[in-house]
Amino acid sequence: MSATRDALVATAGETIAKGSRSFSLASRLFDRTTRERAWLLYAWCRHCDDVMDGQTLGGEMAEVADAAVRLFEIRVGTARALAGETVGQMPFDGLAIVALESALPRSLIDDHLEGFAMDAKGWQPRTEADLIRYCYHVAGSVGAMMAIVMGVAADDEDTLSRAADLGIAFQLANISRDLCEDDLAGRNYLPHEWLAELDVPPGEALKPHFRKRLAVAARWLGELAADREASARIGAARLPFRSRWAVLAATGIYGSIAREVVRRGDKAWDSRVTIGRGEKLRHVARAFAEARR
């Protein structure tokens, strides 16, 4: 027996509340229909990420020995959902609803899955362009899908590109914050050309005597994120007010993560960078004023 839409939305809401307090807070600013669809899309993205990273609701990552099998199962579940089948798993059945209601392009869904395929193959970026391409797949594609959920037309390429830029900015912030965590899971997202320029041997970037050089790389990540964030703000101005408010709030919150990593310098990875609820609420208030302008 398939779950009702209300039941799927309720479970998806619980998922985002536990998996990302920042996105959960920002999503409350949407109108109800947009919020529910955003939750359903987030739940599918969160499930795929958790399965591929061997984690629960964005918790500590673990190396997985069967990445190819996990990816295949995700692809099958996604394909069944998009074909109109009841999969019997909330993330996939929720995706079916939001894909139908928002007319999500299959190409964007496939683009997102390609990011997991890159990780499954142990991919690492050689160049800055490689890094941006990866960030597009794992997060930029989600930004574009979220824009469509907010009512952006699927053929509005400029606005969707700017929405993708916001996802890319978020991912760059995550990478800068999570360099140590990724290293423990056997992953590296710093371009090899950056490591060569900083004279850091592959696989040794996180050794204590290279921390100051790693801080330089984090600053470069922050600069890339700021450029994409500026692009995204232009696109946000084209959204309905409540969606614009939510997007700008999330932009401020995630932008502050990247800026805090840069501010801490070589101490950035002594403890995980987090943004307190008070600061998040200040970003919400600032976003409200900016959205009105």
C-alpha positions as CSV (number, residue, x, y, z in Angstrom):
1,M,0.0,0.0,0.0
2,S,1.4,3.4,-1.0
3,A,1.8,6.2,1.5
4,T,-0.3,9.3,1.1
5,R,1.2,12.5,-0.1
6,D,0.7,14.1,3.4
7,A,2.5,11.2,5.1
8,L,5.4,11.5,2.7
9,V,5.6,15.2,3.2
10,A,5.6,14.7,7.0
11,T,8.4,12.2,6.9
12,A,10.4,14.4,4.5
13,G,9.9,17.3,6.9
14,E,11.3,15.2,9.7
15,T,14.3,14.3,7.5
16,I,15.3,17.8,6.7
17,A,14.8,18.9,10.3
18,K,17.3,16.2,11.4
19,G,19.6,16.3,8.4
20,S,20.1,20.0,8.0
21,R,18.9,22.6,10.5
22,S,20.0,25.4,8.2
23,F,18.0,24.2,5.2
24,S,15.1,23.4,7.5
25,L,15.0,26.9,8.8
26,A,15.2,28.5,5.4
27,S,12.5,26.2,4.0
28,R,10.1,27.5,6.6
29,L,10.1,30.8,4.7
30,F,8.5,29.2,1.5
31,D,4.8,29.2,0.9
32,R,3.3,25.8,1.9
33,T,3.3,24.2,-1.6
34,T,6.9,25.2,-2.4
35,R,8.0,24.1,1.1
36,E,6.4,20.6,0.8
37,R,8.0,20.1,-2.7
38,A,11.4,21.3,-1.4
39,W,11.2,18.8,1.5
40,L,10.4,15.9,-0.8
41,L,13.3,16.8,-3.1
42,Y,15.6,17.2,-0.2
43,A,14.6,13.8,1.2
44,W,15.6,12.1,-2.0
45,C,18.9,14.0,-2.2
46,R,19.7,13.2,1.5
47,H,18.9,9.5,1.0
48,C,21.2,9.2,-2.0
49,D,24.0,11.0,-0.2
50,D,23.6,8.9,2.9
51,V,23.6,5.6,1.0
52,M,26.7,6.5,-1.0
53,D,28.6,8.0,2.0
54,G,27.7,5.2,4.5
55,Q,26.2,7.7,6.9
56,T,22.9,8.6,8.5
57,L,21.3,12.0,7.9
58,G,24.6,13.6,7.0
59,G,26.5,12.2,10.0
60,E,30.0,10.8,10.0
61,M,31.1,9.4,6.6
62,A,32.5,5.9,6.3
63,E,34.3,4.2,3.4
64,V,32.0,1.8,1.6
65,A,33.2,-1.3,-0.2
66,D,30.2,-1.7,-2.5
67,A,29.8,1.8,-3.9
68,A,28.9,0.5,-7.4
69,V,26.1,-1.7,-6.0
70,R,24.7,1.2,-3.9
71,L,24.7,3.5,-6.9
72,F,22.9,0.9,-9.0
73,E,20.2,0.5,-6.4
74,I,19.8,4.3,-6.3
75,R,19.5,4.5,-10.0
76,V,16.9,1.7,-10.1
77,G,14.8,3.2,-7.4
78,T,14.9,6.6,-9.1
79,A,14.0,5.2,-12.5
80,R,11.1,3.2,-11.0
81,A,9.8,6.3,-9.2
82,L,10.0,8.5,-12.4
83,A,8.2,5.7,-14.3
84,G,5.3,6.1,-12.0
85,E,5.9,2.9,-9.9
86,T,5.4,2.9,-6.1
87,V,8.8,2.0,-4.8
88,G,7.7,1.7,-1.1
89,Q,10.5,4.0,0.1
90,M,9.8,7.5,1.1
91,P,12.7,9.2,-0.7
92,F,11.8,7.7,-4.1
93,D,8.0,7.9,-3.7
94,G,8.5,11.5,-2.6
95,L,10.7,12.2,-5.7
96,A,7.9,10.8,-7.9
97,I,5.5,13.4,-6.5
98,V,7.7,16.5,-6.8
99,A,9.0,15.4,-10.2
100,L,5.4,15.2,-11.5
101,E,4.0,18.3,-9.8
102,S,7.0,20.5,-10.7
103,A,7.8,18.9,-14.1
104,L,11.5,18.3,-13.1
105,P,13.6,17.7,-16.1
106,R,15.1,14.1,-16.1
107,S,18.4,15.6,-17.2
108,L,18.8,17.4,-13.9
109,I,18.0,14.3,-11.9
110,D,20.6,12.3,-13.9
111,D,23.1,15.1,-13.5
112,H,22.8,14.8,-9.8
113,L,23.2,11.1,-9.8
114,E,26.4,11.5,-11.9
115,G,28.0,13.2,-8.9
116,F,27.6,10.1,-6.9
117,A,29.0,8.1,-9.7
118,M,32.1,10.3,-9.6
119,D,32.6,9.6,-5.9
120,A,32.0,5.9,-6.4
121,K,34.9,5.8,-8.9
122,G,37.2,7.6,-6.4
123,W,37.3,10.6,-8.7
124,Q,39.6,13.6,-7.7
125,P,39.8,17.0,-9.5
126,R,43.0,17.8,-11.4
127,T,42.0,21.4,-12.2
128,E,39.8,24.1,-10.8
129,A,37.3,23.5,-13.7
130,D,37.1,19.8,-12.6
131,L,36.2,20.9,-9.1
132,I,33.4,23.2,-10.4
133,R,32.1,20.4,-12.6
134,Y,31.9,18.1,-9.6
135,C,30.2,20.8,-7.5
136,Y,27.6,21.3,-10.2
137,H,26.7,17.6,-10.2
138,V,26.4,17.1,-6.5
139,A,24.9,20.5,-5.6
140,G,24.4,22.8,-8.6
141,S,22.0,20.4,-10.2
142,V,20.0,20.5,-6.9
143,G,20.0,24.3,-7.0
144,A,18.5,24.2,-10.5
145,M,15.9,21.6,-9.5
146,M,14.9,23.7,-6.4
147,A,14.5,26.8,-8.7
148,I,12.1,24.8,-10.8
149,V,10.2,23.8,-7.7
150,M,10.0,27.5,-6.9
151,G,8.4,28.2,-10.3
152,V,11.3,29.0,-12.6
153,A,10.6,27.8,-16.1
154,A,12.7,24.8,-17.3
155,D,13.8,26.8,-20.4
156,D,14.9,29.9,-18.4
157,E,18.6,28.9,-18.7
158,D,20.1,32.0,-17.2
159,T,18.1,31.9,-14.0
160,L,18.6,28.1,-13.7
161,S,22.4,28.7,-14.2
162,R,22.4,31.2,-11.4
163,A,20.5,28.8,-9.2
164,A,23.1,26.1,-10.0
165,D,25.8,28.7,-9.0
166,L,24.2,28.9,-5.5
167,G,24.4,25.1,-5.1
168,I,28.0,25.2,-6.3
169,A,28.7,27.9,-3.7
170,F,27.2,25.8,-0.9
171,Q,29.3,22.8,-2.0
172,L,32.5,24.8,-2.0
173,A,31.7,26.0,1.5
174,N,31.1,22.3,2.6
175,I,34.4,21.2,1.0
176,S,36.3,23.9,2.8
177,R,34.7,23.0,6.2
178,D,35.0,19.3,5.7
179,L,38.5,18.8,4.4
180,C,39.5,16.7,7.4
181,E,36.3,14.6,7.4
182,D,36.7,13.9,3.7
183,D,40.3,13.0,4.1
184,L,39.4,10.4,6.8
185,A,36.9,8.9,4.3
186,G,39.6,8.7,1.6
187,R,38.4,11.6,-0.4
188,N,40.2,14.7,-1.7
189,Y,38.4,17.6,-3.5
190,L,41.3,20.0,-3.7
191,P,42.5,20.3,-7.3
192,H,45.8,18.6,-7.9
193,E,47.0,21.8,-9.6
194,W,46.4,23.7,-6.4
195,L,48.3,21.2,-4.3
196,A,51.2,21.4,-6.8
197,E,51.2,25.2,-6.6
198,L,51.2,25.0,-2.8
199,D,54.0,22.4,-2.9
200,V,51.8,19.9,-1.0
201,P,52.4,16.2,-1.8
202,P,49.2,14.3,-2.7
203,G,47.7,12.6,0.3
204,E,49.6,14.8,2.8
205,A,47.6,18.1,2.7
206,L,46.2,17.6,6.2
207,K,49.5,16.9,8.0
208,P,50.1,19.6,10.7
209,H,53.1,21.2,8.9
210,F,51.0,21.8,5.8
211,R,48.0,23.5,7.6
212,K,49.1,27.0,6.7
213,R,49.2,26.0,3.0
214,L,45.8,24.3,3.4
215,A,44.4,27.6,4.7
216,V,45.4,29.2,1.5
217,A,43.5,26.6,-0.4
218,A,40.5,27.2,1.8
219,R,40.7,30.9,1.0
220,W,40.7,30.1,-2.7
221,L,37.6,27.9,-2.1
222,G,36.0,30.9,-0.3
223,E,36.7,33.2,-3.2
224,L,35.2,30.8,-5.7
225,A,32.1,30.5,-3.4
226,A,31.8,34.2,-3.1
227,D,31.8,34.7,-6.9
228,R,29.0,32.0,-7.3
229,E,27.1,33.5,-4.5
230,A,27.1,36.9,-6.2
231,S,25.8,35.3,-9.4
232,A,23.0,33.5,-7.4
233,R,21.8,36.8,-5.8
234,I,21.0,38.2,-9.2
235,G,18.9,35.1,-10.0
236,A,17.2,35.2,-6.6
237,A,15.8,38.7,-7.5
238,R,13.6,37.0,-10.1
239,L,11.9,34.6,-7.7
240,P,8.5,35.2,-5.9
241,F,9.0,37.1,-2.6
242,R,8.9,34.2,-0.2
243,S,11.1,32.0,-2.3
244,R,13.5,35.0,-2.7
245,W,13.5,35.4,1.1
246,A,14.3,31.7,1.7
247,V,17.0,31.6,-0.9
248,L,18.7,34.7,0.4
249,A,18.6,33.4,4.0
250,A,20.2,30.1,3.0
251,T,22.8,32.1,1.0
252,G,23.7,34.2,4.0
253,I,24.0,31.2,6.3
254,Y,26.1,29.1,4.0
255,G,28.2,32.0,2.9
256,S,29.0,32.6,6.6
257,I,30.4,29.1,6.8
258,A,32.9,29.7,4.0
259,R,33.9,33.0,5.5
260,E,34.4,31.6,9.0
261,V,36.7,28.9,7.6
262,V,38.8,31.5,5.9
263,R,38.8,33.7,9.1
264,R,40.1,30.8,11.2
265,G,43.1,30.2,8.9
266,D,45.1,27.1,9.8
267,K,42.9,26.6,12.9
268,A,39.8,26.0,10.8
269,W,39.8,22.3,11.2
270,D,40.5,22.1,15.0
271,S,36.7,22.0,15.5
272,R,33.9,21.8,13.1
273,V,32.7,25.2,11.9
274,T,29.0,25.7,12.8
275,I,26.6,28.7,12.7
276,G,24.6,29.2,15.8
277,R,20.8,29.7,15.8
278,G,21.1,33.4,16.7
279,E,23.3,34.1,13.8
280,K,21.0,32.1,11.5
281,L,18.1,34.2,12.6
282,R,20.1,37.4,11.9
283,H,20.6,36.1,8.4
284,V,16.9,35.5,8.0
285,A,16.2,39.1,9.1
286,R,18.8,40.5,6.7
287,A,17.4,38.3,3.9
288,F,13.9,39.7,4.6
289,A,15.1,43.3,4.1
290,E,17.1,42.3,1.0
291,A,14.2,40.4,-0.5
292,R,12.0,43.5,0.0
293,R,14.5,45.6,-1.8
